[in-house]
Amino acid sequence: MQGNELVAVTRPFASEDRARSVYHVASTFAVLALATAVAAAAPYKPLRILGSVIEGLVIVRAFILAHDFQHGALLRKSKVGSVIFGLYGALVLTPPRVWRQTHNYHHAHTAKIVGAQIGSYPVMTVEMWKRAPRGKRIAYAVARHPLTILFGYVTIFLGGMCISSFLRNPKENWDSAAALVLHAALVATITYFFGWEMTLLVLVGPLFLACALGSYLFYAQHNFPGVHMQPRQTWTFARAAVESSSFMRCGPIMSYFTGDIGYHHVHHLNAAIPFYRLREAMAAIPELQVEPQTSLSPRDILHCFSLKLWDPQAGKMVPFPKDAPPAEVAEPA
């Protein structure tokens, strides 16, 4: 089936069931509120910690719903949805303006060897790595380092989505500054009235967990065994969706918390499909019924983290080479 035909057969699944969408939004935010209440007020600390962990995981699910809203897949053209998810984006350090800019670019350029890094992680070929000066290599390695992803709360969300985007274009990305101010105000207010432990359990801790998981999902969705990268000249949308976006099988619990975003190849083929129909679309379209390419098991996580560079000759992602010294930048005359 050709690319345009494959996209066409997904269109029936891009039909939203508004009642179903409302149910998922209402129930998700109800669970989030309950988990936050447990983290804040449960009588036993272990129960509060459990509530904090569940809150962090539900933040990820609610983010997937906000992500679907941005794509027009959920609560399509709803003014109430715009208010709810606009405020939610600010609360979880994902201001809607910069997210919309970078994420739309990402969908339009997934797996292009040059240009794919906007809205995603940078990708170099083995040859580009060999020719790169030391500073560029360091920046690339840091961007893809597991610690950068683990501390995504600071590196990717506070730093990248808020501070960097505002400094880059203050007029356009004013909501990035608003998100920073709101976050600082919440940290200061909760700490002043209830103490640092409350701040850790109901705000910073859950966001740290959610940002770490979200940052890893961003990574593994396009850096997995079997991923195919394409030169700009031969890039096609459908191939990038199916071969360059992962199918991450999750158990029922993590499927709930990740909003079935593991069916990422289906989502990239047609971003207007609501998250609750991705599984249905994959089951109905044989071309999308690929084997699981990765998972959230420790073994698969380590494997994904080992993939650093695209090797066009081998046709796969490979680790950093051990022998090639960085190119030296010529000294000015």
N, C-alpha and C positions, 0 to 999 in steps of 0.2 A: 504494500500500500504506500503510495507517494505521500510526501509531507503534508500537502494541503488536504488530501483525502483523509489522512489520519486525524488532523485537527478537526475536520468536518464531522467525523463520527463521534467526537466527544461533545459536540454542541448540545445534544439532548440532555446531557448531564449537567449543563450549566444553568439549568432551570432551578430557581430557588423555591423552596417551600417556606413561605414566610412564617407560618405558625411554628414550623420546626426550627427555624432560625431564632425566633423569639424565645422558644423553649431553651435552646442551647445557651443563649446569652443570659437569660434570667437565671437558669440553674447554675451556670458557671460562676456568676457573680455572687449568688447565694452561698455556694460552697466556699468561695474566696472569703466572703464576710464571716462565715462560720469558723473557718480555719484561723483567720486573724483574731477573732474573739477568743478562741482557745489559746492561741499564742500569747494573748494579752492577759487573760484572766483565769486560766485553769488553775485549780488549787495545788497541783503538783508540778514541779519543774520539768520532769520527763515528759509530762503531757503537754506542757507549753512548748517544749522543744519539738515534739512531734507535730503540734499545730503549726509551728514555724516552718518546718520542712514541707508540710502539705501546702501551706500558703505559697511557698516558693514554687512548688510544682504547678499549682493552679494558676499562678501568675503567667507561666508559660502557656497554658491552655488559653487563658484569656487573651494573651498576645496573639495567638493564632487566629482567634476570632477577630481581633482588631485588624490583623493582616488581611483576612478575608474581606473585611469591610472595605479596606483600602482598594482591593481589587474589584470591588463591585459584586462580590460573590455572596455577601451576607448583608441582610437589611439594606438592600440596594436602594439608593437615593433617599434614605431615611434621615431626616434632620435630627431626630432623637438619637439615632445611631451615631451621627457625626459628633454630637455633643458628648455622648458617652465615651466613644473611642478616642476622641480628641483629648479629653481629660485623662483617660486611662493612659494614652501614649505619653503624656507629660509626667504622670505619676511613675511610670516604669522606664523613664529616661529614653523614650523613643519618640521624639517629637514628630508629629505627622508630616510636616513639610519636608524635612531632610529624609525621612524614611521613604516618602513617596518618590522623591527625586532619585535616590540611590537604588531603591528596589525596582522601580520601573526600568531603569537602565540595566540593572542586573538581568532582568527577564529578557530584555532585548539583545543581550550580548553574552549570555551564559556560555562559558567554555571557549570563548575566543581567546587565543593565546595572548593577543595584545588587546587590552581594553576591558578584560573580564574583571579586573580588580575593583572597579567601582561597585559598591554594594556587596562585595564578596572579598575573599582573600586573594592576594596577588598570585599570579602563576608565571614562573619562568621556565623556559626550556633548559635542558642541560647545557646547550651551547651559550645561551644568554647568561647563564650562571658562570660559565668559564670566563666569559669576556667582561663580566661586571666588576667594577672597582670595589674595594673592600667595604666602603661605606654603604653602597647599595646592597651588597650581600648581607651585611649586618641587619639593615632595615628589613630586608625580605625574611631573613631567618627569625627575627624578633616577631614580625607580624604573624608568622605561622607557628610560633612556639607554643607548646602546651600551657606554659605559665601565662602567656598572653590571653589564652582562651579561658583558663581557670579564673583569672582575675578580670574577666570581661566586664564586670561591674564598673571597674575603674578604666581599663584600657579601651574597651570598645564602646561602652554605653556613655559613661560620664565623659571620657576623653574624646572619642570619635563622634558619637551621635550628637553630643551636646556642645562641648567646648570647641572642638575643631570646626564643626559646621557653623557655629555662630561667628567665630573669628574669620572664617572664609567668606561669609556673606551675611553680615549682621542684619541688613534690611530684609533679605529674603527669609533668613532663618531666625527670626525674632523669637519663635516659640522654643528654640533650643535654649536661649537665655531664660525664658520663662520656666522651662522645666528645671533648669539648674537652681533658680531662685526658689521654686516650690520645694524641691528636694532638700535644699539647705534649711529652709524654714521648717519643714517637717522634722528633720533631724534635730534642730535646735529646740523646737517646741516640745517634742516628746521627751527629749533628754532633760530639759529643764523641769518639766512637771512630773515625769515618771521615772527618770533615771536612765543610765546608759543601757542597763539590761533590757528594759522595755524597748528601747530603740533597736537594739540588736535583734531581739526576738520578733518584732512586728514589722520592721522596715529594712534595716541593713542586711540582716541574715537572709531573709527570704529573697531579697533582690540579688544578693550575691549568688545564691543558688540558682535562681532563675536566669541570671545573666550568664553564668558559667554554662548551664545546660543549653541556653539559646545560642551562645557563641559556638559551642561544639556542634550543635545541629547545623548552623550555617556552614561550618567547616566540612562536616562529613557528607553534607548533601551534594558537594561537588568535588570532594577529595576522597575518593574511595577506590578500592580495587576494581578494575574494569572500566573506570571513567575514560571517556574519549574526549580529547581536546582537539580543536580545529583551527587551522590558520584562518585569518580574517577573509582571505580570498575565496575559500571553499566552504565557509560556514553556512549551515542551514538551521533554521529554527527548530524543525521537528527532530532532527538528529540530535541537536543539543539537548532538547527536552528528554528524549528517551534514553540516549546513551551517555549523557553527561550530567544527569540528575539521578540521585540514588533512590533505590527502593530499600528503605530501612524497616525491616520487620520488627515490630514491638509486640510484647504481650498485651493483654487487655488493659492492664493498669497504666502502662506507659503510653499505650495508644490513646487513652483518655487524656492524660496529662499533656501529651504533645499534639493533640487535636488531629491525629492521623496525618501529620505533615510528613511522616515516613513514606507516604505515597508521593514522593516529591516529583518523580518523573511524570506522573499524571498531572500534578499541579502545574508544572512548567509547560506542559503541552497545552493546557487550557486553564489559565488562572481564574476564570470566571466560575469554575466548578466549586460549589460550597464544600468545605472540608468534610462534611458528613456524607458526600456522594463520591468522594475519591475512590473508596474501596469498591463501590458499585460500578464505577466506570472501568476500573482495572479488570474486574471480573467479566465485564461484557465485551472487552476489546482484546482479542488474542495478542495483538502486537505489543500490548502493555503488560502482558503476563510474564514478566521476567522473574528470574530467581532472586531471592534476597541478596543484595550486593553488600550489605553491612547490617550491623545491629548495634545495640548499646552494651553488648558484652565487653568486658575488659579486654579480651583478646582482639576483638574487632576495633575497639578504640585505639589500642596500641598500633595496630596495623595501619589504620588511617593516619595516625600521627607520623608514621614513618615515611609517608608519601610526600615528597617535597618538590620534585621537579618533573616536568613533562619531557619524556624521551621520545621524539618523533620516530626514530628508527625502530625502537622496541614497541612503540604504540601503547605506552603505559606510563603511569606515574612511578617514579623511582626515588630512593633516598638520595641525600646529598652525596656526591662523590667524595672520596677521601684523599684524592691525590692532586686535584687541579688547584693550583694557587690562584688567588684573585688577580685580575688584570690590574696593572698599575696605571694610575692616572698620570699622564705626562706632565712634567713640571713646566710652568710657563717660562718662555725664553727671557 
